[in-house]
Amino acid sequence: MTGSDSAGFGPATDDAFFSSRRYRPRGRSTADAGPAMAVPAPEIQEMLDALPGSVIFLLPEPGPDGEVADFRIAAASPEAVDIRTRRGRDLVGRSVLETYPTVAGTALWHGYLQALATGVRYEGEPFEYEEVLAGIPHLSRFAVRAAPCRAGLIVSWVRLDSGEREQRRLTAMQRLGNMGWADWDLVRNVITWSDEVYPIFGRDRALGPMTLEELPAHVVAEDLPALGETVQHLLRDGEPVDHTFRITTPAGQIRHVRIVAEAEADAHGDPVEVHGFFQDRTTTKNAEQQLLDQERTALVQHGLLTAERDLAAELKHALLPPPQRSMRLAGLTVDIAYQPLQEGLNLGGDWYSAIELPDGSALLVIGDVAGHGLDAVATMAQLRFTAKGMAITGMPLDTILDRLNTLLRHTPERDFSTATMIMARYEPTHNRLTWVQAGHLPPLLIRQGQPYYLPTPKGLLLGATTTPTYEPATLHLLPGDHLLLYTDGLIEEPGQVIDEGLDRLARTAAQCVGNAHALDSILDALVEPDVQRDDICVLHVSL
């Protein structure tokens, strides 16, 4: 067991993140699992690298009798830390019983074995673990969860020592929000900052908090009058304030800083203390400015200023795409089917785009925003138009996905949302298709009657993390090739794993692409009348 935190492992993780592993049915011993235990693919470590907190992946090690004799840590999140302060990758490769011998025979150990054998998540009572460090016993309490994942366990833990836990929560909240708290004692003229405020102002901690007299020297001149009025309003009227201003750090960087504060008054109504926080909103402001600049550039370079007159018509087209259409783009035949689950306003998150770019190439896009309703439609329209605008300027596809991810992460008027997406650019002079993806299902290629799912390049779904990586892939299309881009509504069935749906699509498409109306034939074969359970969007591309 490990600890933070030093205990074990975390919530179940989608099996799609794992590959190259052997499936062991529930209720079977490791002796039935095959000659060798599966080793997680590099993707599992990459996934854990993006997770907060203490999370690790355990693989069981069988003894001579075939039963589980130990577990070994195969992957660990960067923030995983045990009672000896070993962190992240330092934990990988360690044996549980060799590293934490007193875990053997405990309720936690039996919980691990039970979860692996039954396939049911284990979440026991708080677990106490004692270890002697430098001759001094250290007792810690942890809440541990273990969930089976194919051949191993995903285990997460949280340390329950109350003081450390509360401090950790406060620190995490400030870090995730790019903020730090501040207090002003107006009677004693004492200012206190949390550690997180100093990086916001680029200030050395050894200098201590910045006084109110020092602050104007760091504020951009144009923002001083409004900030002065805000401070006066806080101290004179005693009303809470929420104001954003710009500062120049000692390194010469311009940052957008938000202050939210309220004053406490004495019995006479005079303010004696001010409590509040500073928040660094530079990333949000820069993202908004970059998107605005990109939109303006696209409008100027490609004559899109006239699109403002047709905004209402374009928005209607975005909300209600034609249910069926066929077009020729850059030498390709593109057949499109869009079947929303909801009737009326078609308020679904599935969407597509197929246009010819100024250089004569074709842009093909398909996406799926999580959820339904107006928020999903608004996010869909935002992604659709922004992606098209950036593609028209010739921006690389992987850069476009990175910008769209930033847009989803910094859209304050809507709650947290995610989306999957594929973008492809076809160059007819070279018969070359360059594509990128963000957590979307793989394109299906049918060549000479044989179906192939294209290898998926790296790319997490949009909005999932602040530091995604998107990589392009290239395919040379041949005469007679057929390519399908689709959303999950085409293949998903209740109680069925996604691989079965992918296999069914591959078989059906291979049989139907020779028909005159191939896309209609595929939909008729896969979608039962009156039992559609999700939006369906499909692009059938043929050369």
C-alpha positions in Angstrom: 0.0 0.0 0.0 1.1 3.5 -0.5 0.1 6.7 1.1 -0.2 10.4 0.7 -1.2 9.4 1.2 0.0 5.9 1.2 -2.7 3.4 0.7 -3.7 2.0 -2.6 -5.5 2.8 -5.7 -8.5 4.5 -7.3 -11.7 4.7 -9.2 -12.4 2.5 -12.2 -11.1 3.8 -15.5 -12.6 3.3 -19.0 -11.2 0.1 -20.6 -10.7 2.1 -23.8 -7.6 3.6 -22.2 -5.9 0.2 -22.1 -4.6 -2.0 -24.8 -2.4 -5.1 -25.2 -3.9 -6.7 -22.1 -5.5 -10.1 -21.5 -9.0 -10.2 -20.2 -9.6 -12.3 -17.1 -13.3 -13.1 -16.5 -14.6 -12.3 -13.1 -14.4 -15.0 -10.5 -11.4 -16.8 -12.0 -8.0 -17.1 -10.4 -4.9 -15.8 -12.0 -4.1 -19.4 -12.9 -6.9 -19.2 -15.5 -5.6 -15.9 -17.0 -3.1 -17.5 -19.4 0.7 -18.0 -19.4 1.6 -14.4 -18.6 -0.1 -11.4 -16.9 -0.8 -8.5 -19.3 1.4 -5.4 -19.2 -0.4 -2.1 -19.5 0.2 -0.1 -22.7 2.0 3.2 -22.5 -1.4 4.9 -22.7 -2.3 4.0 -19.1 0.7 5.9 -17.8 -0.2 8.8 -20.1 -3.7 8.8 -18.7 -2.5 8.7 -15.1 -0.1 11.6 -15.9 -3.2 13.7 -16.5 -5.0 12.7 -13.3 -4.8 14.6 -10.0 -4.3 13.0 -6.6 -2.9 9.6 -5.8 -3.8 6.9 -8.4 -1.8 3.8 -9.4 -2.4 0.7 -11.5 -1.6 -2.7 -9.9 -0.9 -5.9 -11.7 -1.3 -9.1 -9.7 1.7 -11.5 -9.4 0.7 -15.2 -9.0 2.5 -17.6 -6.7 3.4 -21.2 -7.5 -0.2 -22.3 -6.8 -1.5 -19.8 -9.3 -3.2 -17.6 -6.7 -2.3 -14.0 -6.2 0.8 -13.7 -4.0 1.5 -10.0 -4.5 0.8 -6.9 -6.6 3.2 -4.8 -8.4 2.8 -1.1 -9.2 2.8 -0.8 -13.0 1.9 2.9 -13.4 1.4 5.9 -11.1 0.0 9.4 -11.3 2.5 12.3 -10.8 0.9 13.3 -7.5 0.8 9.8 -6.0 2.9 9.9 -2.8 3.5 7.3 -0.1 4.3 7.7 3.6 8.1 7.8 2.8 7.4 10.6 0.4 8.2 8.5 -2.7 6.3 10.1 -5.6 4.9 9.3 -9.0 7.3 7.3 -11.2 9.5 6.4 -8.1 6.6 4.0 -7.1 6.5 2.2 -10.4 7.9 -1.3 -10.3 7.6 -1.7 -6.5 6.0 -4.7 -5.0 3.2 -4.0 -2.5 4.2 -6.5 0.1 7.9 -5.9 -0.2 7.4 -2.1 0.1 4.6 -2.2 2.6 4.8 -5.5 4.4 2.3 -4.8 7.1 -0.5 -4.6 4.5 -0.5 -8.4 4.3 -3.6 -10.0 5.8 -5.4 -6.7 6.4 -8.9 -5.8 5.3 -7.3 -3.7 2.6 -5.3 -6.7 1.2 -8.4 -8.9 1.2 -10.3 -6.1 -0.4 -7.8 -6.1 -3.3 -8.1 -9.8 -3.7 -11.9 -9.7 -3.6 -12.2 -6.9 -6.1 -9.9 -8.7 -8.5 -11.8 -12.0 -8.1 -15.4 -10.6 -8.3 -15.0 -7.6 -10.5 -16.8 -5.5 -7.8 -15.2 -2.2 -6.7 -13.8 -2.3 -3.2 -14.2 0.7 -0.9 -13.7 -0.2 2.7 -13.6 1.6 6.0 -10.8 4.1 6.7 -7.5 2.2 6.7 -4.8 2.9 9.3 -1.2 2.3 8.3 1.8 2.6 10.6 5.4 2.8 9.5 8.6 3.5 11.5 10.7 6.3 10.0 14.0 7.2 11.6 12.9 5.3 14.7 9.7 7.3 15.0 6.4 5.5 14.3 4.1 7.3 11.9 0.4 6.4 11.9 -1.8 7.6 9.0 -5.4 7.0 8.0 -6.5 6.6 4.4 -9.7 6.2 2.4 -8.9 3.6 -0.3 -10.8 2.5 -3.4 -9.9 -0.3 -5.7 -11.6 -1.1 -8.9 -10.9 -4.0 -11.2 -9.7 -3.2 -14.7 -9.2 -6.2 -16.9 -6.0 -7.9 -15.6 -5.3 -5.5 -12.7 -6.7 -2.9 -10.3 -7.0 0.9 -10.5 -6.5 2.1 -6.9 -6.8 5.6 -5.5 -6.4 6.9 -2.0 -6.9 10.1 0.1 -5.2 10.8 3.3 -7.7 11.6 6.1 -5.5 13.4 8.6 -7.8 16.4 9.0 -5.4 19.2 9.2 -3.3 18.1 6.2 -6.5 17.2 4.3 -8.0 20.7 4.7 -4.8 22.4 3.8 -4.4 20.2 0.8 -7.9 21.0 -0.3 -7.3 24.7 0.0 -4.0 24.5 -1.8 -5.5 22.4 -4.6 -8.4 24.9 -5.0 -6.0 27.8 -5.3 -3.8 26.0 -7.7 -6.7 24.8 -10.0 -8.2 28.3 -9.9 -4.9 30.2 -10.4 -5.7 32.1 -7.3 -4.5 32.9 -3.8 -6.1 34.5 -0.7 -5.1 37.8 0.9 -6.0 39.5 4.2 -5.5 43.2 5.1 -5.5 44.2 8.8 -6.3 48.0 8.4 -5.8 48.7 12.1 -2.3 47.3 12.4 -1.5 47.8 8.7 -0.5 44.2 8.3 -1.0 42.3 5.0 -1.0 38.5 4.7 -0.7 36.5 1.4 -1.0 32.8 0.8 1.9 31.3 -1.1 -0.1 31.1 -4.3 -0.4 35.0 -4.6 3.4 35.5 -5.0 3.6 33.8 -8.4 0.6 35.8 -9.7 2.5 39.1 -9.1 5.9 37.5 -9.9 7.1 38.6 -6.5 9.9 37.0 -4.4 8.4 35.5 -1.2 11.4 36.9 0.7 10.0 40.4 0.1 6.8 39.6 1.8 3.3 40.8 0.6 3.0 44.0 -1.5 1.7 47.0 0.4 -1.2 49.1 -1.0 1.3 51.9 -1.5 3.5 49.6 -3.7 0.7 48.3 -5.8 0.1 51.3 -8.1 3.7 51.1 -9.4 2.9 47.6 -10.8 -0.5 48.4 -12.3 -0.8 49.4 -16.0 -1.4 53.1 -16.1 -4.7 52.9 -18.0 -6.1 50.6 -15.3 -5.2 52.8 -12.3 -8.2 55.1 -12.2 -10.7 52.2 -12.2 -8.7 50.2 -9.6 -8.5 53.3 -7.4 -12.3 53.8 -7.6 -12.8 50.1 -6.7 -10.6 50.3 -3.6 -12.3 53.5 -2.5 -15.7 51.8 -3.0 -14.6 48.9 -0.9 -13.2 50.9 2.0 -15.7 53.8 1.9 -18.9 52.0 1.2 -18.0 48.6 2.6 -19.5 46.8 -0.4 -17.9 43.7 -1.9 -15.9 44.3 -5.1 -15.0 42.1 -8.1 -12.6 43.9 -10.5 -10.0 42.8 -13.1 -6.9 44.9 -13.8 -3.5 44.5 -15.5 -0.1 44.5 -13.8 3.4 44.4 -15.1 5.6 41.8 -13.3 9.3 42.4 -12.5 10.0 40.2 -15.5 8.1 42.6 -17.8 5.1 40.3 -18.3 1.6 41.7 -18.5 -0.9 39.8 -16.5 -4.6 40.1 -16.0 -5.4 39.9 -12.3 -8.8 39.7 -10.7 -9.5 40.9 -7.2 -12.5 39.8 -5.2 -12.7 41.2 -1.7 -15.0 42.3 1.1 -14.5 44.5 4.2 -15.3 43.8 7.8 -16.4 46.9 9.9 -16.2 47.6 13.6 -19.1 48.7 15.7 -18.9 52.3 14.3 -19.1 51.0 10.7 -15.4 51.7 9.9 -13.6 49.0 8.0 -11.0 47.2 10.1 -10.2 44.1 7.9 -10.4 43.2 4.3 -10.5 39.6 3.1 -10.3 38.4 -0.5 -8.4 36.7 -3.2 -6.4 37.4 -6.3 -6.8 35.3 -9.5 -4.6 35.2 -12.5 -6.9 35.4 -15.5 -4.2 35.9 -18.1 -4.7 32.6 -19.8 -8.4 33.2 -20.2 -7.9 36.7 -21.5 -5.1 35.7 -23.9 -7.2 32.8 -25.3 -10.1 35.1 -25.8 -7.9 37.6 -27.6 -6.2 34.9 -29.8 -9.6 33.6 -30.9 -10.8 37.1 -31.6 -7.7 38.0 -33.6 -8.0 34.7 -35.6 -11.6 35.4 -36.4 -10.8 38.9 -37.6 -7.9 37.6 -39.8 -10.2 35.0 -41.4 -12.8 37.6 -42.1 -10.3 40.0 -43.7 -8.3 37.4 -45.7 -11.3 35.5 -47.2 -14.0 38.0 -47.5 -16.1 36.7 -44.6 -17.2 40.1 -43.5 -20.3 39.6 -45.6 -21.2 36.6 -43.4 -22.4 39.0 -40.7 -25.5 39.8 -42.9 -26.3 36.1 -43.1 -25.6 35.2 -39.5 -29.2 34.2 -38.7 -29.3 31.9 -41.7 -25.9 30.4 -40.8 -26.9 29.8 -37.2 -30.1 28.1 -38.3 -28.0 25.9 -40.6 -25.7 25.1 -37.6 -28.7 24.2 -35.4 -30.6 22.3 -38.0 -28.2 20.6 -40.5 -29.8 19.1 -43.6 -30.7 15.4 -42.7 -29.3 14.0 -46.0 -27.1 15.5 -48.7 -24.5 14.6 -51.3 -21.8 16.9 -52.7 -18.6 16.9 -54.7 -15.5 18.4 -53.0 -12.0 18.5 -54.5 -12.7 15.4 -56.5 -14.3 13.5 -53.6 -17.9 12.4 -53.4 -19.2 13.1 -49.9 -22.5 11.7 -48.8 -23.8 12.9 -45.4 -26.5 11.5 -43.1 -27.6 13.4 -39.9 -30.3 11.8 -37.8 -30.9 13.6 -34.5 -32.5 11.8 -31.6 -34.7 14.7 -30.6 -37.4 16.0 -33.0 -38.5 19.6 -33.3 -35.4 21.7 -32.7 -33.0 18.8 -33.2 -31.1 19.8 -30.0 -28.3 17.3 -30.3 -24.5 17.6 -29.9 -23.5 15.7 -33.1 -22.4 17.8 -36.0 -20.4 17.9 -39.2 -18.8 20.2 -41.7 -17.7 19.6 -45.3 -16.4 22.6 -47.3 -13.9 23.4 -50.0 -10.9 25.6 -48.7 -9.5 28.5 -50.7 -6.4 26.5 -51.8 -8.7 23.9 -53.5 -8.5 21.3 -50.8 -11.5 19.8 -48.9 -12.1 20.1 -45.2 -14.1 17.3 -43.5 -15.1 17.5 -39.9 -17.3 15.4 -37.6 -17.8 15.9 -33.9 -19.9 15.0 -30.9 -20.5 17.4 -28.0 -21.4 15.7 -24.7 -25.1 16.0 -23.8 -28.2 17.4 -25.4 -30.1 20.7 -25.2 -29.3 24.3 -25.8 -25.9 24.2 -24.1 -24.8 21.3 -26.3 -26.1 23.1 -29.4 -24.3 26.3 -28.5 -21.0 24.5 -27.9 -21.5 22.6 -31.2 -22.1 25.9 -33.1 -19.1 27.5 -31.4 -16.8 24.6 -32.4 -18.1 24.3 -35.9 -17.7 28.0 -36.9 -14.4 28.4 -35.1 -12.9 25.3 -36.7 -14.0 26.4 -40.1 -12.7 29.9 -39.6 -9.2 28.8 -38.5 -9.0 26.1 -41.2 -9.7 28.7 -43.9 -6.6 30.6 -42.9 -4.4 27.5 -43.5 -3.7 26.8 -39.8 -2.4 23.3 -39.1 -5.1 20.9 -38.0 -3.4 19.9 -34.7 -3.0 23.6 -33.8 -6.8 24.1 -34.5 -7.6 21.3 -32.0 -5.3 22.8 -29.4 -7.1 26.2 -29.8 -10.5 24.6 -29.6 -9.5 22.8 -26.4 -8.5 26.1 -24.9 -11.8 27.6 -26.0 -13.8 24.9 -24.2 -11.7 25.2 -21.1 -12.2 29.0 -20.9 -15.9 29.6 -21.8 -17.3 31.0 -18.5 -20.9 31.4 -19.7 -21.4 27.6 -19.9 -20.6 24.8 -17.5 -17.7 22.4 -18.1 -18.2 20.6 -21.4 -16.3 18.1 -23.5 -16.4 17.0 -27.1 -14.9 14.5 -29.5 -13.9 15.5 -33.0 -12.1 14.4 -36.2 -10.7 17.0 -38.7 -9.4 16.0 -42.1 -7.9 18.0 -45.0 -7.8 16.3 -48.4 -5.3 17.6 -51.0 -6.5 16.4 -54.5 -3.1 17.0 -56.2 -1.5 14.4 -54.0 -4.6 12.3 -53.1 -3.4 12.9 -49.5 -5.7 13.0 -46.5 -4.2 14.6 -43.4 -6.3 14.1 -40.2 -6.3 14.6 -36.5 -8.6 13.5 -33.7 -9.7 14.3 -30.2 -11.0 11.3 -28.5 -13.2 10.2 -31.4 -13.9 6.8 -32.9 -11.5 5.7 -35.6 -12.3 6.3 -39.3 -13.2 3.1 -41.3 -11.4 2.6 -44.6 -12.8 0.1 -47.1 -10.2 -0.7 -49.7 -10.7 -3.4 -52.4 -13.7 -4.7 -50.4 -11.7 -5.1 -47.1 -12.5 -2.9 -44.0 -9.7 -1.4 -42.0 -9.9 1.0 -39.0 -7.2 3.6 -39.3 -4.6 3.7 -36.5 -5.6 6.5 -34.1 -3.0 9.3 -33.6 -2.6 10.8 -30.2 -5.4 13.2 -29.0 -7.5 13.4 -25.9 -11.1 14.7 -26.1 -11.6 18.4 -26.2 -12.0 20.1 -22.8 -10.5 17.2 -20.8 -7.2 18.7 -19.9 -5.3 22.0 -20.1 -2.2 20.4 -21.7 -3.4 18.1 -24.5 -1.3 16.7 -27.3 -2.6 16.3 -30.8 -0.7 14.6 -33.6 -1.6 14.4 -37.3 -1.7 11.3 -39.4 -1.7 10.9 -43.2 -3.5 8.6 -45.6 -3.1 8.4 -49.4 -6.5 7.6 -50.9 -6.7 5.3 -53.9 -9.4 5.1 -56.6 -12.3 3.0 -55.3 -11.5 3.7 -51.6 -14.4 4.4 -49.2 -13.9 6.2 -45.9 -16.5 6.5 -43.1 -16.5 9.2 -40.4 -19.2 8.6 -37.8 -20.4 9.3 -34.3 -21.0 6.8 -31.6 -24.8 6.6 -32.1 -24.2 4.5 -35.2 -22.5 1.6 -33.4 -23.6 1.7 -29.7 -26.1 -0.8 -28.4 -27.2 -1.2 -24.7 -25.3 -4.0 -22.9 -22.8 -4.3 -25.8 -19.1 -3.5 -25.7 -18.0 -1.0 -28.2 -15.7 -3.4 -30.0 -18.8 -5.5 -31.0 -20.4 -2.4 -32.5 -17.2 -1.5 -34.5 -17.0 -5.1 -35.8 -20.7 -4.9 -36.9 -20.1 -1.6 -38.7 -17.0 -3.0 -40.5 -18.9 -6.0 -41.8 -21.9 -4.0 -42.8 -20.0 -1.3 -44.6 -17.9 -3.8 -46.5 -21.1 -5.4 -47.9 -22.8 -2.1 -48.7 -20.3 0.2 -50.3 -20.8 -1.3 -53.7 -24.5 -0.3 -53.7 -25.7 2.8 -55.5 -27.0 4.3 -52.3 -24.3 2.8 -49.9 -24.9 5.2 -47.0 -28.7 4.5 -47.0 -28.0 0.8 -47.0 -25.6 1.0 -44.1 -28.1 3.0 -42.0 -30.9 0.6 -42.9 -28.8 -2.3 -41.7 -27.6 -0.8 -38.5 -30.4 1.4 -37.2 -33.6 -0.2 -36.3 -36.8 1.9 -37.0 -38.2 3.6 -33.9 -35.4 2.4 -31.5 -32.7 5.0 -32.2 -31.1 5.8 -28.9 -28.6 8.6 -29.8 -27.9 11.1 -32.4 -26.3 9.7 -35.6 -24.0 11.6 -38.0 -22.1 9.9 -40.8 -19.8 11.1 -43.6 -19.2 8.6 -46.5 -16.3 9.8 -48.5 -15.3 8.0 -51.8 -12.7 8.7 -54.5 
